């Protein structure tokens, strides 16, 4: 519920942006979800030391980002600003891997998903993404729900 609220659009803004390509978006989401879930599950299934996963994963992410940026003017101010968000996310991801042996994959992975708060507010504060007052309300309420969910999960 919280994640859904952080991505809701104001009806006025949604009507202005009718160029959304849902088919392409769903395909990209499915592929990225498989990759994201896959790398966390691989650690659990293979029994690999979680610390040993960080460097290969980082190299894979740099390689993948370079592949997608190839032939584009990616060296812009926004790219460097977004790297800050990526470093914060990477730090959280590193600690998720460290937590897997202690609390298990289900809880550590769920806690890592709270990073949506960082990326949502990071895109607004660092990248200057424009939001209406209504959208900011959705984002704030959604973030509060995500935090409440994390607190409830930690008490289980």
N, C-alpha and C positions, 0 to 999 in steps of 0.2 A: 504494500500500500504506500509506504514511504517513498520507495524508488519511483513508483508511478507518479506520485505527486510532484517529485522533483523534475519530472520531464513534461508535465502538462503545459500546454500552450494556452494563452489567452485567446478566446474565440475571435477577437478582432484581428490578432496577429495571425492566427491559423487561416483565416479567410484570405488574408493578403498573400500568404505563402502557399498557393495551391500547386506549386511545382514539385511537391514531395513525390519521390519515386518509392512507393511502399514495397514493391516487388524487390527492387535492388537492396533496399534497406533491410528487409527480412532475410535475404540471402547473406548479406554481410554480417548481420547479427548472429545468424545460425553458425556461420563459419567461425566467427570470433569466439562464440560461446563454446563450441567444440574444442577450440584451441586452448581457451582459458581453463575450462574444466579438465581437459586432458592433461595439462602439465601438472596440475595439483594431484590428480588421481594416479598418474604414473609414479609419483613419489611413493604413494601408499602401496600400490600394487607391487612395485619392484623392491621395496625395502631399502632403497638407496638412501644414504645419509643426506638429510635435507640440505646441509651446508654445501654438499657437493653439487647440488642442482643450480645454485645461484649463478656461478660464472657461465655455464653453458646456456642457461636461460637468458642471461644478459647479452651474450654474444648473438643468440638467436633473435632477440628483439632488435638489436642494433642492425643486424643483417636484414631483417624483415622491414624495418623502417627505411633503411637505405634502398631496398628494392622498390618500395612504394614511392620514394622520393626521387628515384632515378629519372632524369630528364625534366625535372620540375625545378622551379626556383624556390627551393626549400630553405635557403639561408636568409630568412627574414627575421625581423624583430620578434614577431609572434612565435616563431619556431623556438627561439631561445627562451622566451617566457614560458612556453609550454614545457620546456625541459625541466623547469623548476617543479612543475606539477608531476612530471614523470619521475623525478628523483625522490619526491615525497612518496609517491606511489611505490616506487621500487624499495624504499626503506621499509614501508609497511609490508610489502611482499616478502622481503627478507625475514622479517620477524614472524610472518605467518609460517614460513618454512621452519623456523626455529621452534614454533609453538606446536607443530604437528605431533612430535613425539610426546609432548607433555600433556596436551588436552585432546588430541585426536584431530583428524581431518575435518570432521563435520563442524566442530566449534571454531577451529582456527580459520577455516575457509569462510564461515559465516561472519566472523569478526572482520576478516579482510574486506568483505563486501561493504563495510561501513565507509570504505574509501570513497564511495560515491559522493559523500559529503564534501571531501577534499576536492574532488574533480569538479563538482558542480560549482562550488564557491570559487575555486581556482579559475574556472573559465570566466566567471563574472568579474572577479577582482583583478586577475592578472592579464587576461586576454581582452577584457572590455566587452564581453558579450552583453548585449542589451536585453533587459527583461522589463516587462511592465510591472506595475505595483501588484497586480493580481498574480502574475507569475512568481514574483518574489514571495508573496504570501504562500503560494503552493509549495515553493522550494523550502521555505522556513518550516512550515508545518510537516512536510515530508521528511525533512532532516530530523525534526524532533521525534517523529515516529520511528525512524531508523535508529536513533540513539536509544529510545525506549526499548525497542526490540533487542538491541545489543545488551542492555542492562538485564532484561528478562532472561535472555539466553545465558548470561553469565551466572545467573542464580539457579539455573537448572542443574 
